[in-house]
Amino acid sequence: MMAVRTLGLLVVLCAAAWGRAGVGEPGLAAAWEVRVRLEIVQDGVERVRESRYALRIGEDQFRLDLGTVRVLGRRGVDGAVLEAWHTHDPTTIFEVRGEDLGLLLRTHLPAIWSGVMARWIEGDTEAYALVGHDWPTEPSKQVDPEMDGMVFFEADSISVHTVSQVRPGEPFSEMVVIRRADRVTRLELTYLPIEAGDPVSWGVDQGGRGGRGGRGGRGRVSSIRALKAKPAAIKTGEMVGGLGVFDSASRRVDLRGVFDGERMPRGQRRADGLLLIFERLDGSVGEVPDLPGAIARARTLMAVDAAAMGVRRPRVVVRPVAVFDVPEFSREVLGAFAGKWSELEGDALLSGVEAALAKVLWTHPPRDSIDLFAPGARTAGVLIGPDGRLMDVVRLDEGDVDIGVWLSGILGLKMMDGP
């Protein structure tokens, strides 16, 4: 979670500005990756910290992506709701309701500096940049037309530099300066536009309705601070058994057959690993990076690394696995999932094994499949060795992961000369 602690105050940093049109308009959403630089000068000593997070604003809701914690705020005719969850735990959620979203934020979150959120919540183009709070005194305001619409607010020891308009698709910045007798705090925030996505998808299914939470839904926690990662049930080096995976005809597939080997003139050729790429499907096939292409690049990288080390190339069988919750299983969705993986190429050195194993698998529910290895993940790669033990797990829905480097690093170190 992106946060900075100064003199006992936990300050979550997020700020932006939008013109009179844009954020909050019907059907329009905006999103930014916010890069934050915090400078604190006290008694002649300077401390600097840098971090980043994501902010999304829509017509009637916002979302903050603070590391592995997501915070969603919504308002409507029936009042406001604030939700938060940990992306590494599909079993818990924090939720609170009230009449005023600003009050909920002020009560349950650390202090949030956010020009765009403050303006959106208060409906005031001159709202105080500290969300949910008023200016300490009546602020003075200046507009510098020579500085691309820069607006300057000042009240007591606080000054805020922001912009009156944001051009869609272009980066912009904001600065907050807080002066005290012996300390100056300066926040420099750079905003880089990112895809907002469909606001309908910003939240998380709380379970109990066929969603991610599984049987009984997500349990409530008393505070956002109580959210934390859930440890995996199966850890590296432990046996992987009892996975219920099926082919398109709903026949159960015995994954142990992958390692039976193929007879060759001088012995048997066996797989060194089985990579299952689980993808959680919440009623539809989501847009994800080109994983079939990434697998092809991974095979090339492993071949190059093997040649450099003077060993044979690792042989690995890769299968995508669609993860459904029981009430959400759909053959139509499974067909779309198979289409997304239609370009996946098999291992040419294991043609018999590849031909015998269904190209696409599916399983249910999440708690008995993907959540055993990577709780809460939407997409995860699970690498199983010939002995049936878990070799490693990689989450593919968080950050930039080079699956080729990951695979080569694991299998390359375990390679021995063989047929």
N, C-alpha and C positions, 0 to 999 in steps of 0.2 A: 504494500500500500504506500503510495507516494505521500509522504508527510514530513514536516519539519518541526522539531520541538525547540522552542525558544522560551526560556524562563518559565517552564511549566505549562506553556500554552501549546497545544498541538494544533498546528495551522495547516489545513489542507489547501493547497494553492491551486486555484483555477480562475482564470479571468479571460474575458474577451469582450468585444463590443460589436454591435450590429446596428445598422441604420434603422430608421423608423420602419422600414419594410424588411421582411426576411424572417427572422426567428419568431416563431409563434403564429405565423400566418397559416391558414387552413391548408393542409396537404403538403406543407413545406417543412423540411427538416435540414439541419446543418450540423456538421461535426468537424472537430479539430483534434489533432494531436497537439498537446500543449507542452512545450519544453520550458522548464522553469529553472531560472538561475537565482539563487538566494545569496545575497551578500549581507553580512552582519559585521559592522565595525564598532567595536567597544573597547574603550581605553587604548586606542591606537592599534588594536589587534583586529585583523580582518579574517573572517571565516567565510568560505564559499561552499555551497552545495548545489548540485544540479540533479534534476529528475524530470520525468515526463509522465503524462497520463492522457486519457482520451475523454472528451466531453461531447455529448450529443444533446441537441435541443430540438424539440418538435412543437406541434401545436399545443398539446396539453400535457407534455411530459418531458423529462430530461433523464439522461443517464450519465453517470461518471464511472469510468473504468480505472480503478485505483489499484494497479497491480493485479492481484488475483481476486480482489473484492469488487463487486458491482453494486452500485447504488442507483435505484430507480425512484424517481418522484413523479407522481401523477396528481392532477387536480381535475375536479369536475363539479357538477351540480350537487353531488352528494358529499362534497368535502374533498379532502386530500389524503393521500396514502404515501408512505415512504417504505420502500423495501430494500433489503440488502442481502446478498448471498456470497458465498465463497465458491469460486469456480472449481476448487478441488474437493468440494463436499456436496454431493447431491441430496443430502438428507436433512439439511437445516436451512432456515431462513429467518431473517429479522423483519418484522412488519409492525407498523404503527399507523394509526389513523387519527385525523383531527380536522378542524375546520380550516386551518391556515397552513399551507405548505412551508412558507417561510418560518413559521414558528416551529414546525416539526424539524426542519433543518437545523435551526438554532439550538433546539433542545437535544437532538440525538446525534448530531455530527459535530466534529471539531469545527473551528471557525473557518469559513469558506470565503475567500476573496474571489469574487467573480462578477465582473461587470455585466456580462450577458445574462447570467442567471438572476442577478439582482433586478435588472431591468425587466426581464421576463416575468419574474415573480411579482414585482411591485407594479408593473404596468406604467413605469415612470422612466423616462429617458435620462433623468438625473438621479436615479436611485443610488444610494450609498453602495459602494463596491463590496462591503462586507455583507454577505447574504443574510437577510432576515433582520438587519439592524438599520437604524436611522443614522444620519450624519450626527456627529457629536455636537456640532453647531451648524448654523445655516452656512452652506458652502458657497464660496465664491467660484465663479466659472469664467473661463476664458477660452476663446476659439482662435486658433492660429491658422488662417486660410493659406498661409505659405508653407505649412507643414502637413499638407495632404489631409486637411480636416481634423487635425489633432485637437482634442479637447482636454482642458486642464481643470481639475477640481481641487480645491484646497479647503480644509476645515481643521482648525487647531494644528496638531502635529502631523496630520495625514494629508498627503497629496496623491492624486491619481492622474496619470496620463493615459488617455485612451483615444479612440477614434470615433468620429461621428458616423462614418459609413465603412462597411467592409465590402470589397468587391468579391463576388462569388468566385471561388477557386483560387484566390490569391492569399498569400500569407499576410499577417499583420502582427502587431505587437502592442503590449500594454505594460505600464510600469506603476508600481505602488511603492511609495516611500513613506516610512514612519520614522519620525525624529523624536528622540528622547534626550534627556539631559546628557547622558553618557553613552548613548547608543544610537546608531542609524541603521535601519533595516531597509534594504532595497530588493524588491522583487522585479525581475525582468522576465517577461513572458512572451514567447514566440509561438504563434498559432499557425499550424500547417494544416490546410484543409484535407480531410479524409472522407471516405464514403460513409454516409450516415446510415445506410441500410433502411429497411422498412421498420418504422417505429413499432409496428405490431410485434416484431421479433426482438425488441429491446429487453423485454422482461424474461422471466423464467417460470416454467410450469411448476407449480407448487406440489404437484403429485396428487394422488387420490382421484384423479380424473384421467388416468392413463398417461400421465406425464412423467417427467424425469425422476420425480421423487420416489416412484415405486409404490409398493403396498403401504397404505396408511398416510402417504403424503410426507411433506417435509415437516420436521419438528421445529417449533418456534424457539428462538433463543432470546435472551433478555436484553441484549444490546448488540450493536454492530461490532464492538470489540470482542464479543464472544465467538464470532465467526472464525473458523480456522480450518486448515486442511484436514481431511480425513485420511488416515494412513491406508495404503493399499492392503488388501487381504492376502494377495499373493506377491511375494517379494522376489527379487533376483536370487536365483539359486534354488528356489523352492519348486516342488513338483506342480505341474499344471495338469489337472485331471478333472473330468466331469463336465467339460464344456459341451453344451448342447448346441451343435451347429447343424444346419440343414441345407439341402440343395433346393433348387427352384421347385422340385416336386414334393417338397416337405419330407424327404427321406433323411434320416439322421446320418451324418457323415462321421466316419471313424478317422480322425486326423493322424492316428498312429501309423496308418498305411503310408504316409508320406516318407517315412524313414525305412521302409522295407528294402529299398534298393532296387537296382536294375541289373540284371545279369549282362556282363560284358565278356568278350573273349578271354580277358585276363582277370576275371574276378567280378566284383559287384561295384556299381557306382551308386553312392548314397548321397542324400541331401545333408548339408551341414546345418541347415536351419529352416524353419517354417516361420514366415513373417505373416501374421494376421493383422490386417489394417481394419480395425473396428471403426465404424461411423454410426453415431447415434442419429436416428431419423425420427424427427418429431412431426410425423404426418407428411413430410415432403423431403425431397433430396436437396440439400443445401448446396450453395455454390462454394466450392473449395478449390485450392490450387490444383494444377495438373499433376496429380499423384502418379498416374501411369507413366507420364514422362519422367517424373522424378525417379521412379523405380528403374527405368531404362538407363538413366544417367548413373544410378547407383551401381548397376551391373558393370557399366563401362569403367567406373572408378575402381571397383574391386578388381577388375581384370588388370588394370594398369598397376595398381598397388601390388598385386600378386606377382606380376612380372618383375617389378622392381625388387621384391624380396626373394625372388627365386623359388616361389612356391606355387602350387596350383591355385586357380581361381576358386573362391568359395562358391558352393552350389546352394542356392536358396530358392525355395518355392514361396511365392507370394500369393495370397488370396485376400480380396476385400470381403468384409463381413458386415452386412447391414444389421443394425441393432434396433429392434422394435420393442416398445412396451406392448404387452399382450393385446390390449384392445385396439392398438393402432396398426396391427399388421395389415398390409395391403399388397396384393400382387402387382397392382399398378405401380405403386411406389418402388417395389422391388425391381420391376422391369426398368424403371427409370434409373435406378441405382446401377443395374447391370449395364445400361447404355453408357453411363458415365465412365465405366471401367472397361468398355469394349476394346480400347486400344492397349490394354495391359498385355505385355509379352511374357511368355513363360521362359523358363531356363532351358536352353537348347541342349544342355548336357543331361537333362532329366526328362526326356520326351515321353517316356512311358508313364512316369509319375504324373506329369502334367496332364496327359490325356485321360488318366483315370480319375482325376479329382475335378469336381465341378468348378467352373470358372468363377462363380460368385456364390457366396454362402450367406446365410442369415441366421439370426439368433434372437432370443428374448429371455427374460427381460434385461434391462441394463445392469441391474444389481447383481445378476449372475453371469455377467460377461464383461463388458468394458469397465464397469466400476470395480471389478475385482483387481484390476491392474492400475487404472488411472481414474480414481473417483472424480466424477463430475466432468470428465473430458468429453468433448463432442467427437473428436477423432484421435485415435491413438494407434501406434504400431506396437505389436507384441511379438517379440522374437523368441521362439521356442527351439531348444536344442534337441539333438537326436535322443538324448536320455530322458526327454520329457520335462526337463527343467526350464524355468524361465531364464533366458539369457539377459534380456533387458527390455525396457519399455520406453517409448518416446511419445510425448504429447505433440500432436501435429496441428493443434488449433491455437497454439500460443507462441507467438514470435516466429522468427525465421529459423527453420530447422533444415539443415542439409542432410537428407536421409541417406545420401550416398556416403558421406563422411561418417555418419553414425554407424551404418551397416559395416563398412570396411574396417572401421576401428574395432568393432566387436569380433567379426568373423575372421578378419585378417590376422589377429593375434592368436587365434585358436587353430590356424591352419597347420596341417601336417601333410607331407608328401603322400599321395595316394593315387589310385587309378582314376 
